Amino acid sequence: MVTLKDIARQAKVSQATVSRVLNKDASLSVSENTRHRILTLADELGYSKHQKTTNSPKARQKIAIYQWYSQQEELDDLYYYSIRIGLEKRAQELGYDIVRFFNDDNFCLEQEVIGIIAIGKFSTKQIQKLERHKREIVFVDFDTLTAGHHCVTTDFDHSVTMVLDYFLSKGLTKIGMLAGQEKTSDQLETLIDQRFRSFKHYAHEKGIYQADYLFVGEFSAQSGYDLMMTAISSLGKEFPQAFFIANDSLAVGALRALQEAGIAVPDSVSLISFNDTPITKQVYPALSSVTVFTEEMGSTAVDILNKQLIHPGQSVTMTRLGTKLSHRDSSI
């Protein structure tokens, strides 16, 4: 069983200091780094004899959240909203205040902001602007390892492999994909979807790749509808037995197109989407989807930033979180 002595030894402070921090003693004079170090160690070691502490009025250290989306775009995309919620919950547990910025806000940092967590996709120019603030930065949902920054991403490669292996296990070998293409918010860089790359690579490896079965558009329900309508009209009798769809919004539009065309799901074509936001359960038939642990992505980013603030100079890391396949009614 973990004791105050264990925490004090690793934090290199007295047991009395540990006790007073965990009990939120407002009269205690201790640096914010020490307080965060104690809270982090208590959490990591599984010490449970205290309630999770929150910021007291005197707490000054803050983390800035910077979204590549506007606030309205985030409201329309529960994926990034969920990442932010997980991030804010974990920051509160570790005693940090949060300052939130969307891409159309004036990004001006107070002195108390000691780190930045950037959510989404950013151009080289945007990353350089963030670097000028001279704060520790962690990126979420974007591979910035080669740019020299810690990042948290989803394991797209194994996720796509899992979907294709499932289709193949059901005897479905004619498999199409609806993929999305994005640009950074400053419109300077076009982003190729890693799911698209992984699909092409693994389909080639399995000998089932058909270029005519791949359709690329925007990440929206309207685009999903348009892409599926194009597939229906262009492929005719060669229509695939299954589709992997790169996100839930695309899948919702694709499902509507199939229903209008009288193509039964899953009897005539199976669908599996990606992200597993609440909308997958709100359509008929309910969509099978790859579940991404978005809140955990946010909380993991906070832990990485917290450790970097307490022990600066650590090697740059990329943390990939696994996924699971959630079966519902849209796949056999």
N, C-alpha and C positions, 0 to 999 in steps of 0.2 A: 504494500500500500504506500502510495506517495505521501510524503510528509512535508511540512513547511521547511524542515531542515534540508530535504533533497532540493527543493526549489532554491533555497537560500544559497546552497553550495554552488549550484550551477549559475545562478545569477550574480554570485560574488557579492552578496549583501547579507545583512543580519536577518535572522528569523523574524525579529520584531518588525523590520522594514517590510518583509514579505507579508506578514500578517496585516499590517496597517494598510498596505496597498490593496490587498484582496478584500479588505473590509471597508474600502473607500473612505479612509480617514482624511478628511479635508484639511486637517491641521498639519499633515505630514509635508515636510519640505523635501522633495525628491525630484530629480530631473525626469523629464518626460521619457527619455530613452530608457532610464532605469525602470520606470513604471511599465512601459510597453514590454520590456524584456521580461519582467516578472509575470505579466499577464500571459505572454506568449508561452513561457516555460510551464506555467500552471496548466494551460490548455494542452500543450503537447504531452506533458507527463500524466495527464488525466486526473489532476487534482480536482475533486468535486465537492469539497466542503465549503465552497463559497458560491455565491450567485455570480453570474456573468456581470462584470462591471460595465457601466456606461460612462460616457464623459461627464465629469463634474463641470460646473460653471467655470472653474479655473483652468480646465484643460484647454490648451492652445494649439496643439499640433493637429494639422489637418491634411487630408488627402484630397486631391483634385481628381474628379472623374471627368474625362473628356470624351464625348461621344462624337463619332463621325456622322451621326444622324442629327437632324433637327428634332425638337421635342415632338412635333406632329408626326414625323416619320417613325419615331420610337413608339408612339401610341399605336401606329398601324402595324408594328412588327414586334410581336410579343417575345421573339427570340432575344433581341437586344435588351428589351425591358427586363426580362428574367435574369440576364447576366448582371445588370445593374442592381437589381434587388438583392441577389446573392452577395454582391460586393459590399453593398451598404450594410447588410446584416453583419457580415464578418468584421467590417471596420468598426462598427459599434461595439461588438464583443471585445475588440482589442483596445478600445478607448480612444479611437480617432473620430474627429469631426469630419464631415464630408462637405466639399464644395463642388457643385455640379455645373458642368458646362456642356452645352450642345454646340454643334458646328456653326450655328449662326449667332452665337453669343460672343461678346468681347472677352477673349481669354486673357484675363489679367489676374495674376496670382498675388495673394497677400503674403506677407513675410512668414506667417504661420504655416503656410502650405509647404510640407516637406517632401512630398512625393506626388507623382502623377500616375494614374491608371487610365490608359487610352483604350477605348472599346471600339472595335471596328477596323476598317481598312484605311490606310493612310499612304499618301504619296511620299516620295523621298523628300520633296520640298516641305511637306507638312511635318515629317519627322524631324527635319533639321530645325524647324521653328520651335517644336517642343523642346528640343535639346538646348536651345538658347536660354531656357528658363533655369538651367543648371540645377535640376532636381532629378532624383531617381525616377525612372519611368519603367512601367511594366505594361505591355500590350496584351490585349485579350482578343481572341479570334483573328489573329494576324501573325504570321511567321516573320519575326524581326530578328532572328538569330544572326543572320549575316550582317544586319545593321548594327549589331552590338548591344541589343537590348533584350532583357528577359521577356518571355512571352508565354501565353497559355493558349493552346489550340485544341481542336478536336482531331482525333485520329481518323482522318478521312479514308486513308488507304484500307484499313481493316474494315471500316464501315461498309465501303463499297463491295469489298470482297465478300462480306457476310451476306449482303443482299443478293449478289449474283449467285453465290453458292446455294442460297435458299431457292431461288428460281430454278437452278439446274437440278436440285434435289427433287423438284416437282415435275421434272421432265420438260421444262420450258427452256427452249434453246434459242428461240427468236425473241431477243430482248432489246428493247429500245430505251432511249434516255431523253428526257427533257432537262436541259441544263440551263443555267443562268449565267449571264455576263454582267459585270458591274464596272463602274468607274469610281475612283476616289472622289470625294466631295468637291475637290477643286478641279475635277475633270481632266487632270493631267496624266493619269495613268489608267489603262484598262486592265482589269483583273481577270485572269483565267481561273475558272472554278477548279479547285483541286479534285473535286469529285468527278469532274469531266475527264481529267487526265487519268485518274485511277480507273475509271470505267473503261476507257479505251485500252489501257495497258492490260488489265486483267481479262477483258473480253478477247483481246488478241492472244493472250496466253492460253485461254481456253478454246480458241479456235471458233468463236461465235461472233466475232466482230463484224458488223455490217454498217458501213458509213451512212447508208441511207436511213438507218434507224435512229440517227442522232439529230436532235433539233435544239437550237440554242436561241434564247431570247432574254428578256428581262426577268427579274425575280418578282413577278406579280401574277395575280389570278388572271388578269386579262391576257397576259402573255402566255400563260399555261393553256388558256382556251384557244388562242390563235395558233399556237404550236401544235396542239393536238388536232385541230381542224385541218391544218396543213398535212399532218401525218395521215389522217384519214383519207383525204382527197388524193394524196400523192402515192400512197402505198397500196391502196385497194386490197386485192386478195393477198398481198404480201404483208398485210398488217401484222405487227409483232404479237406474240402471245402474252407479253409482259412489258411493263415500263418501270424503270427506276426514275424517280422525279426528284430534282435537286433540292426543293424545299416545299413546305406545305402549301404556300400560296399558289405556286405553280400547279400543284396537284389538285387543288380545289377547282381551278379553271379547267384543267384537263378533264376532270371528272364530269363537269358540266357539259363539255363538248362531246364526250362519249355518250352521255345520257341523251343529248339532243339527236345524236346520230343513231340511236337505238342499239348501241354496242354494250352488251351486258358486262358489268363488273361484279364479281371476278370471273363469271362463267366464260366469257369470250376473251377477256384480257385482265391480267392481274396488275395491280398498282401498288408500289411501295414508295412512300415519300421520305423526306428527311427533315429533322428537327423535332418533330412530335410536339408541336405547340397545341394548345387546347382546341384549336379549330379542327383538328383531325377527328375529334369525337362529335363534332357538331354538324357533320355532313352525312349524307346517306349514299352509299354505304360508308361506314366509318373507315377512315384510312389507316392501313398499316403504315408504320413510319419508323425510321431509325431515331431512337430517343437519344437526344444530346443533353447532357447534364449541365444545363446553362447556369443555374445558380452556383453549382460547384466550381464552374469556370471562374465566376466572379470572386468567390471566396478564396480560391487558390491564388488568384492574382494578388489579393490583399496579403495573404501569408508570405508570398514571395517578396513583395515590397517591404513588408514589416521586417523580415529577416535581413534584407539588404540594408535597411536603415539602421538596424542594430549592429550588424556585422558587415560594413561596407567593403567593397573590393572583391566580392566573391565572383567566381567564373560565371559567365552568362549562360543561362539555361533556357531550353524550350520544354515546357511541360505539356504533354499530349494526354488528354483524357479520353478514356474508352467510351463506347456507346453500347446500346443494346437494341435489338430488333423487336418492336412491339407489334404483334400480329393482331389485326382486326379483320373487318369484313371485306376489304378490297383486294385481298390476295388469297389464293387457294391454299 
